[in-house]
């Protein structure tokens, strides 16, 4: 064993790095798509809840303090 870095070592390291980058890109894009879908669903739910919380136009709350 000479301890020198050969072109085979460099090629193996480059191939290993390329595989990891591909893996990170694929898994990352899948996770990002799932996160965006969850965010979209949360925004829709928030919008639905906010629409259900419209102001009271009956003015019944004005009589709350009266006995």
N, CA, C and O atoms as CSV, one atom per row, in Angstrom:
chain,resi,resn,atom,element,x,y,z
A,1,UNK,N,N,0.851,-1.169,0.000
A,1,UNK,CA,C,0.000,0.000,0.000
A,1,UNK,C,C,0.895,1.231,0.000
A,1,UNK,O,O,1.737,1.406,0.881
A,2,UNK,N,N,0.703,2.062,-0.984
A,2,UNK,CA,C,1.610,3.189,-1.153
A,2,UNK,C,C,1.114,4.452,-0.480
A,2,UNK,O,O,1.920,5.333,-0.180
A,3,UNK,N,N,-0.189,4.575,-0.229
A,3,UNK,CA,C,-0.704,5.782,0.402
A,3,UNK,C,C,-0.923,6.915,-0.578
A,3,UNK,O,O,-1.269,8.024,-0.173
A,4,UNK,N,N,-0.731,6.659,-1.841
A,4,UNK,CA,C,-0.968,7.691,-2.845
A,4,UNK,C,C,-2.411,7.653,-3.317
A,4,UNK,O,O,-3.053,6.603,-3.328
A,5,UNK,N,N,-2.900,8.806,-3.702
A,5,UNK,CA,C,-4.242,8.876,-4.259
A,5,UNK,C,C,-4.120,8.683,-5.757
A,5,UNK,O,O,-3.457,9.457,-6.447
A,6,UNK,N,N,-4.760,7.654,-6.241
A,6,UNK,CA,C,-4.684,7.352,-7.661
A,6,UNK,C,C,-5.909,7.908,-8.380
A,6,UNK,O,O,-6.853,8.383,-7.748
A,7,UNK,N,N,-5.881,7.843,-9.686
A,7,UNK,CA,C,-7.027,8.315,-10.459
A,7,UNK,C,C,-8.255,7.446,-10.183
A,7,UNK,O,O,-9.382,7.926,-10.299
A,8,UNK,N,N,-8.056,6.183,-9.823
A,8,UNK,CA,C,-9.165,5.308,-9.457
A,8,UNK,C,C,-9.848,5.776,-8.186
A,8,UNK,O,O,-11.073,5.725,-8.074
A,9,UNK,N,N,-9.047,6.234,-7.224
A,9,UNK,CA,C,-9.625,6.766,-5.991
A,9,UNK,C,C,-10.436,8.027,-6.272
A,9,UNK,O,O,-11.525,8.214,-5.729
A,10,UNK,N,N,-9.902,8.868,-7.108
A,10,UNK,CA,C,-10.603,10.107,-7.444
A,10,UNK,C,C,-11.899,9.792,-8.183
A,10,UNK,O,O,-12.934,10.406,-7.926
A,11,UNK,N,N,-11.834,8.832,-9.103
A,11,UNK,CA,C,-13.036,8.454,-9.841
A,11,UNK,C,C,-14.085,7.861,-8.901
A,11,UNK,O,O,-15.271,8.163,-9.028
A,12,UNK,N,N,-13.656,7.025,-7.966
A,12,UNK,CA,C,-14.593,6.454,-6.988
A,12,UNK,C,C,-15.216,7.534,-6.113
A,12,UNK,O,O,-16.418,7.508,-5.846
A,13,UNK,N,N,-14.403,8.478,-5.669
A,13,UNK,CA,C,-14.915,9.566,-4.830
A,13,UNK,C,C,-15.897,10.426,-5.622
A,13,UNK,O,O,-16.928,10.838,-5.090
A,14,UNK,N,N,-15.584,10.698,-6.881
A,14,UNK,CA,C,-16.482,11.502,-7.719
A,14,UNK,C,C,-17.791,10.759,-7.952
A,14,UNK,O,O,-18.864,11.357,-7.886
A,15,UNK,N,N,-17.709,9.464,-8.224
A,15,UNK,CA,C,-18.919,8.658,-8.438
A,15,UNK,C,C,-19.772,8.616,-7.168
A,15,UNK,O,O,-20.994,8.743,-7.231
A,16,UNK,N,N,-19.122,8.439,-6.024
A,16,UNK,CA,C,-19.820,8.424,-4.746
A,16,UNK,C,C,-20.516,9.769,-4.499
A,16,UNK,O,O,-21.673,9.800,-4.082
A,17,UNK,N,N,-19.818,10.865,-4.755
A,17,UNK,CA,C,-20.395,12.196,-4.561
A,17,UNK,C,C,-21.564,12.420,-5.521
A,17,UNK,O,O,-22.588,12.983,-5.135
A,18,UNK,N,N,-21.415,11.988,-6.745
A,18,UNK,CA,C,-22.474,12.140,-7.729
A,18,UNK,C,C,-23.717,11.344,-7.329
A,18,UNK,O,O,-24.838,11.830,-7.472
A,19,UNK,N,N,-23.522,10.141,-6.835
A,19,UNK,CA,C,-24.661,9.326,-6.372
A,19,UNK,C,C,-25.370,9.994,-5.203
A,19,UNK,O,O,-26.599,10.022,-5.159
A,20,UNK,N,N,-24.614,10.530,-4.261
A,20,UNK,CA,C,-25.226,11.208,-3.124
A,20,UNK,C,C,-25.968,12.458,-3.564
A,20,UNK,O,O,-27.065,12.725,-3.074
A,21,UNK,N,N,-25.400,13.216,-4.464
A,21,UNK,CA,C,-26.082,14.415,-4.948
A,21,UNK,C,C,-27.390,14.060,-5.656
A,21,UNK,O,O,-28.401,14.740,-5.481
A,22,UNK,N,N,-27.363,13.003,-6.449
A,22,UNK,CA,C,-28.573,12.552,-7.118
A,22,UNK,C,C,-29.615,12.112,-6.091
A,22,UNK,O,O,-30.787,12.471,-6.197
A,23,UNK,N,N,-29.190,11.345,-5.110
A,23,UNK,CA,C,-30.090,10.874,-4.057
A,23,UNK,C,C,-30.699,12.056,-3.304
A,23,UNK,O,O,-31.904,12.084,-3.057
A,24,UNK,N,N,-29.872,13.019,-2.946
A,24,UNK,CA,C,-30.364,14.197,-2.217
A,24,UNK,C,C,-31.335,14.985,-3.078
A,24,UNK,O,O,-32.349,15.470,-2.576
A,25,UNK,N,N,-31.043,15.119,-4.363
A,25,UNK,CA,C,-31.928,15.870,-5.253
A,25,UNK,C,C,-33.277,15.176,-5.399
A,25,UNK,O,O,-34.316,15.835,-5.347
A,26,UNK,N,N,-33.278,13.876,-5.578
A,26,UNK,CA,C,-34.536,13.135,-5.760
A,26,UNK,C,C,-35.345,13.142,-4.476
A,26,UNK,O,O,-36.522,13.503,-4.486
A,27,UNK,N,N,-34.736,12.752,-3.390
A,27,UNK,CA,C,-35.461,12.700,-2.108
A,27,UNK,C,C,-35.867,14.108,-1.686
A,27,UNK,O,O,-36.972,14.313,-1.185
A,28,UNK,N,N,-34.988,15.067,-1.885
A,28,UNK,CA,C,-35.303,16.449,-1.520
A,28,UNK,C,C,-36.476,16.994,-2.308
A,28,UNK,O,O,-37.333,17.679,-1.749
A,29,UNK,N,N,-36.528,16.704,-3.593
A,29,UNK,CA,C,-37.646,17.201,-4.404
A,29,UNK,C,C,-38.953,16.537,-3.994
A,29,UNK,O,O,-40.000,17.185,-3.995
A,30,UNK,N,N,-38.911,15.266,-3.649
A,30,UNK,CA,C,-40.121,14.575,-3.189
A,30,UNK,C,C,-40.593,15.164,-1.866
A,30,UNK,O,O,-41.781,15.432,-1.688
A,31,UNK,N,N,-39.668,15.362,-0.948
A,31,UNK,CA,C,-40.038,15.933,0.347
A,31,UNK,C,C,-40.543,17.362,0.200
A,31,UNK,O,O,-41.483,17.761,0.888
A,32,UNK,N,N,-39.933,18.130,-0.684
A,32,UNK,CA,C,-40.380,19.499,-0.912
A,32,UNK,C,C,-41.784,19.525,-1.503
A,32,UNK,O,O,-42.603,20.358,-1.112
A,33,UNK,N,N,-42.070,18.635,-2.428
A,33,UNK,CA,C,-43.410,18.567,-3.019
A,33,UNK,C,C,-44.449,18.196,-1.963
A,33,UNK,O,O,-45.535,18.773,-1.928
A,34,UNK,N,N,-44.117,17.239,-1.110
A,34,UNK,CA,C,-45.052,16.847,-0.046
A,34,UNK,C,C,-45.266,17.988,0.932
A,34,UNK,O,O,-46.388,18.202,1.392
A,35,UNK,N,N,-44.202,18.731,1.262
A,35,UNK,CA,C,-44.310,19.862,2.178
A,35,UNK,C,C,-45.190,20.952,1.575
A,35,UNK,O,O,-46.029,21.525,2.270
A,36,UNK,N,N,-45.004,21.242,0.284
A,36,UNK,CA,C,-45.825,22.262,-0.370
A,36,UNK,C,C,-47.291,21.852,-0.390
A,36,UNK,O,O,-48.169,22.696,-0.213
A,37,UNK,N,N,-47.566,20.575,-0.601
A,37,UNK,CA,C,-48.951,20.092,-0.596
A,37,UNK,C,C,-49.572,20.254,0.788
A,37,UNK,O,O,-50.722,20.677,0.908
A,38,UNK,N,N,-48.816,19.920,1.833
A,38,UNK,CA,C,-49.327,20.110,3.200
A,38,UNK,C,C,-49.572,21.585,3.490
A,38,UNK,O,O,-50.570,21.931,4.122
A,39,UNK,N,N,-48.678,22.454,3.040
A,39,UNK,CA,C,-48.851,23.888,3.246
A,39,UNK,C,C,-50.093,24.393,2.518
A,39,UNK,O,O,-50.826,25.229,3.048
A,40,UNK,N,N,-50.335,23.891,1.306
A,40,UNK,CA,C,-51.517,24.286,0.544
A,40,UNK,C,C,-52.790,23.838,1.266
A,40,UNK,O,O,-53.759,24.593,1.351
A,41,UNK,N,N,-52.782,22.612,1.784
A,41,UNK,CA,C,-53.945,22.110,2.523
A,41,UNK,C,C,-54.166,22.916,3.803
A,41,UNK,O,O,-55.304,23.229,4.153
A,42,UNK,N,N,-53.087,23.248,4.496
A,42,UNK,CA,C,-53.214,24.062,5.710
A,42,UNK,C,C,-53.773,25.445,5.389
A,42,UNK,O,O,-54.589,25.979,6.139
A,43,UNK,N,N,-53.332,26.020,4.276
A,43,UNK,CA,C,-53.835,27.340,3.886
A,43,UNK,C,C,-55.315,27.275,3.546
A,43,UNK,O,O,-56.070,28.181,3.898
A,44,UNK,N,N,-55.739,26.216,2.866
A,44,UNK,CA,C,-57.159,26.056,2.558
A,44,UNK,C,C,-57.981,25.903,3.834
A,44,UNK,O,O,-59.057,26.488,3.954
A,45,UNK,N,N,-57.485,25.132,4.770
A,45,UNK,CA,C,-58.196,24.940,6.033
A,45,UNK,C,C,-58.258,26.251,6.817
A,45,UNK,O,O,-59.289,26.578,7.403
A,46,UNK,N,N,-57.172,26.988,6.826
A,46,UNK,CA,C,-57.160,28.281,7.507
A,46,UNK,C,C,-58.161,29.227,6.868
A,46,UNK,O,O,-58.895,29.927,7.566
A,47,UNK,N,N,-58.192,29.248,5.551
A,47,UNK,CA,C,-59.148,30.107,4.845
A,47,UNK,C,C,-60.587,29.700,5.171
A,47,UNK,O,O,-61.446,30.559,5.370
A,48,UNK,N,N,-60.845,28.410,5.226
A,48,UNK,CA,C,-62.194,27.936,5.554
A,48,UNK,C,C,-62.596,28.372,6.961
A,48,UNK,O,O,-63.718,28.831,7.179
A,49,UNK,N,N,-61.677,28.227,7.910
A,49,UNK,CA,C,-61.967,28.614,9.290
A,49,UNK,C,C,-62.150,30.124,9.398
A,49,UNK,O,O,-63.048,30.593,10.097
A,50,UNK,N,N,-61.307,30.883,8.712
A,50,UNK,CA,C,-61.417,32.342,8.782
A,50,UNK,C,C,-62.753,32.820,8.198
A,50,UNK,O,O,-63.341,33.778,8.700
A,51,UNK,N,N,-63.227,32.161,7.149
A,51,UNK,CA,C,-64.520,32.537,6.583
A,51,UNK,C,C,-65.665,32.209,7.534
A,51,UNK,O,O,-66.706,32.865,7.509
A,52,UNK,N,N,-65.471,31.192,8.371
A,52,UNK,CA,C,-66.523,30.837,9.330
A,52,UNK,C,C,-66.534,31.772,10.534
A,52,UNK,O,O,-67.465,31.731,11.338
A,53,UNK,N,N,-65.523,32.601,10.666
A,53,UNK,CA,C,-65.429,33.510,11.808
A,53,UNK,C,C,-65.809,34.938,11.433
A,53,UNK,O,O,-65.194,35.894,11.907
A,54,UNK,N,N,-66.813,35.081,10.587
A,54,UNK,CA,C,-67.253,36.408,10.180
A,54,UNK,C,C,-67.821,37.158,11.376
A,54,UNK,O,O,-68.226,36.546,12.364
A,55,UNK,N,N,-67.849,38.467,11.288
A,55,UNK,CA,C,-68.330,39.275,12.411
A,55,UNK,C,C,-69.831,39.074,12.608
A,55,UNK,O,O,-70.572,38.768,11.674
A,56,UNK,N,N,-70.241,39.255,13.841
A,56,UNK,CA,C,-71.646,39.100,14.211
A,56,UNK,C,C,-72.395,40.372,13.811
A,56,UNK,O,O,-72.056,41.463,14.272
A,57,UNK,N,N,-73.400,40.236,12.963
A,57,UNK,CA,C,-74.180,41.403,12.527
A,57,UNK,C,C,-75.517,41.500,13.249
A,57,UNK,O,O,-76.331,42.363,12.921
A,58,UNK,N,N,-75.760,40.629,14.227
A,58,UNK,CA,C,-77.041,40.661,14.956
A,58,UNK,C,C,-77.005,41.655,16.105
A,58,UNK,O,O,-78.059,42.010,16.633
A,59,UNK,N,N,-75.855,42.105,16.500
A,59,UNK,CA,C,-75.662,43.052,17.610
A,59,UNK,C,C,-76.139,42.492,18.939
A,59,UNK,O,O,-76.411,43.256,19.866
A,60,UNK,N,N,-76.246,41.180,19.050
A,60,UNK,CA,C,-76.663,40.554,20.299
A,60,UNK,C,C,-75.615,40.803,21.382
A,60,UNK,O,O,-75.957,40.902,22.561
A,61,UNK,N,N,-74.366,40.904,21.001
A,61,UNK,CA,C,-73.311,41.114,21.996
A,61,UNK,C,C,-73.477,42.440,22.743
A,61,UNK,O,O,-72.937,42.603,23.838
A,62,UNK,N,N,-74.225,43.393,22.157
A,62,UNK,CA,C,-74.437,44.677,22.832
A,62,UNK,C,C,-75.333,44.512,24.061
A,62,UNK,O,O,-75.304,45.339,24.971
A,63,UNK,N,N,-76.107,43.466,24.080
A,63,UNK,CA,C,-77.017,43.230,25.205
A,63,UNK,C,C,-76.405,42.319,26.262
A,63,UNK,O,O,-77.062,42.029,27.262
A,64,UNK,N,N,-75.175,41.859,26.077
A,64,UNK,CA,C,-74.566,40.923,27.005
A,64,UNK,C,C,-74.435,41.496,28.418
A,64,UNK,O,O,-74.576,40.753,29.389
A,65,UNK,N,N,-74.178,42.757,28.551
A,65,UNK,CA,C,-73.971,43.355,29.862
A,65,UNK,C,C,-75.259,43.769,30.545
A,65,UNK,O,O,-75.224,44.180,31.705
A,66,UNK,N,N,-76.364,43.679,29.885
A,66,UNK,CA,C,-77.656,44.103,30.445
A,66,UNK,C,C,-78.307,42.958,31.205
A,66,UNK,O,O,-78.300,41.815,30.747
A,67,UNK,N,N,-78.851,43.258,32.328
A,67,UNK,CA,C,-79.533,42.226,33.106
A,67,UNK,C,C,-81.016,42.445,33.106
A,67,UNK,O,O,-81.754,41.670,33.713
